[in-house]
Amino acid sequence: MRKFSIVLVATVAALSFTACAKEEVKKTAVNINVNEQAEEASEEKEVNVKELADKLLNDITYQDQLGELDMDTASTFYTFDGVEVEEAYFFESSGATAEEIVVIKCKDSDSAAKAKEMFKVRVSDQIDSYTDYVPEEVTKLNDAVIITSNNIAVLSVSNDSSKAKSIIEEAIAK
């Protein structure tokens, strides 16, 4: 796992310094689907975050192989300032695509709101990285699904944002 983490970090660093696409791509505005459920639910429902992450991973077809990251490795991609994490699952692509899944159970809804802002920054940074590297991935990033509900925060970047949204909403409604 450590070797995979080192290779992943090195790949991301290399991608950051290399512009592989010659065609000029007009930067698009960040148009992220942010679907926020009611934060003031009358009773909090317990969401099985592991089950939700696995369902997103297994029920959506990805172009790339997604690998699970531990919290330390994920910290190289995300700034967890003010986000109090109780349980989290991270799945990242090899770097060839922008596909990723993050499901976080936070201490409270305030931490989930901060995680949502963290996800927006991540997606924006990824748009900047992929615009020149793999411009086709920007479409996925512009259609990223970010949903928070109570103390749960979820980010999904895939070719099937409507299915991701449906899976997340179903898990939250249980």
C-alpha positions in Angstrom: 0.0 0.0 0.0 2.8 2.4 0.8 4.4 1.7 -2.6 1.1 2.4 -4.3 0.8 5.7 -2.3 4.2 6.8 -3.3 3.6 6.0 -7.0 0.2 7.8 -6.8 1.7 10.9 -5.2 4.6 10.9 -7.8 2.1 10.5 -10.6 0.0 13.4 -9.4 3.1 15.6 -9.0 4.3 14.7 -12.5 0.9 15.5 -14.0 0.9 18.8 -12.3 4.1 19.9 -14.0 3.3 18.4 -17.5 0.8 19.6 -20.1 0.1 16.7 -22.4 -2.6 18.2 -24.5 -1.7 20.5 -27.4 -5.2 21.6 -28.2 -6.3 24.8 -26.5 -9.2 24.3 -24.2 -11.3 27.1 -23.0 -11.5 27.0 -19.2 -15.1 26.4 -18.1 -16.7 27.8 -15.1 -16.9 25.4 -12.2 -20.4 24.1 -12.4 -20.6 21.5 -9.7 -23.8 19.7 -8.8 -24.3 20.5 -5.1 -27.4 18.8 -3.8 -27.8 19.5 -0.2 -30.3 17.6 1.8 -32.1 19.2 4.8 -29.6 19.7 7.6 -32.3 19.9 10.2 -33.8 16.5 9.9 -36.2 15.7 12.8 -34.2 12.6 13.6 -30.8 11.7 12.3 -30.6 8.6 10.2 -27.6 6.4 10.6 -25.9 6.0 7.2 -23.5 3.1 6.7 -20.7 5.0 5.0 -18.7 1.9 4.1 -21.8 0.4 2.4 -22.4 3.7 0.6 -18.8 3.9 -0.6 -18.8 0.3 -1.8 -22.1 0.8 -3.6 -20.8 3.8 -5.5 -17.6 1.8 -6.3 -19.4 -1.3 -7.5 -22.6 -0.1 -9.0 -21.1 2.6 -11.3 -18.9 1.7 -14.3 -15.6 3.6 -14.1 -13.0 4.0 -17.0 -10.1 3.6 -14.5 -9.4 1.3 -11.7 -10.1 3.1 -8.4 -7.8 2.3 -5.5 -8.6 2.8 -1.8 -6.6 5.4 0.0 -6.0 5.6 3.8 -6.5 8.9 5.7 -2.8 9.8 5.6 -2.6 9.5 1.9 -5.9 11.3 1.4 -4.5 14.2 3.5 -2.1 14.9 0.6 -5.1 15.7 -1.6 -7.5 17.2 0.8 -7.2 19.9 3.5 -9.1 18.7 6.5 -9.0 22.0 8.4 -12.0 22.0 10.7 -13.4 18.8 9.4 -13.7 16.3 12.3 -13.8 12.9 10.7 -15.2 9.9 12.5 -15.1 7.5 9.5 -14.0 7.9 5.9 -13.5 6.0 2.7 -11.5 7.4 -0.3 -11.2 5.8 -3.7 -9.0 7.5 -6.4 -8.2 6.8 -10.0 -4.6 6.2 -11.1 -4.5 9.8 -12.4 -5.4 8.9 -16.0 -9.0 10.0 -15.1 -10.5 12.4 -12.6 -12.8 9.7 -11.2 -13.0 9.5 -7.4 -15.3 8.7 -4.5 -15.1 10.2 -1.0 -17.6 9.3 1.7 -17.1 10.9 5.1 -19.0 10.5 8.4 -18.2 13.7 10.3 -18.6 14.5 14.0 -21.5 16.9 13.2 -23.2 18.9 10.4 -20.8 21.8 10.8 -17.9 19.5 9.9 -19.9 18.1 7.0 -20.5 21.6 5.7 -16.7 22.2 5.9 -16.1 18.9 4.1 -18.5 20.1 1.3 -16.4 23.2 0.9 -13.2 21.1 0.9 -14.8 19.0 -1.9 -15.5 22.1 -4.0 -11.9 23.2 -3.7 -10.7 19.7 -4.7 -12.9 19.7 -7.8 -11.8 23.2 -8.8 -8.2 22.2 -8.4 -8.8 19.1 -10.5 -10.4 21.1 -13.2 -7.3 23.3 -13.3 -5.1 20.2 -13.5 -7.1 18.3 -16.1 -7.9 21.2 -18.4 -4.5 21.0 -20.1 -3.7 17.3 -19.3 -6.9 15.4 -20.2 -9.5 18.0 -21.3 -12.2 15.3 -21.6 -12.2 14.8 -17.8 -13.3 18.4 -17.2 -16.9 17.3 -18.2 -16.9 14.8 -15.3 -15.5 17.3 -12.9 -18.1 19.9 -13.9 -20.8 17.3 -13.2 -19.3 16.1 -9.9 -21.9 15.2 -7.3 -21.4 16.7 -3.8 -24.1 15.9 -1.3 -24.2 16.6 2.4 -26.9 15.4 4.9 -26.6 15.9 8.6 -23.0 14.6 9.4 -22.4 12.9 6.1 -20.5 14.4 3.2 -20.1 12.6 -0.2 -18.1 13.4 -3.4 -18.5 11.4 -6.5 -16.8 12.0 -9.8 -17.8 9.6 -12.6 -19.4 9.4 -16.0 -22.7 8.7 -14.4 -23.5 11.5 -12.0 -27.3 10.8 -12.1 -26.7 7.2 -10.9 -24.3 8.4 -8.2 -26.8 11.0 -7.0 -29.5 8.3 -6.9 -27.3 5.9 -4.9 -26.3 8.6 -2.4 -29.9 9.9 -1.9 -31.2 6.3 -1.4 -28.5 5.7 1.3 -29.3 8.9 3.0 -33.1 8.3 2.9 -32.9 4.8 4.5 
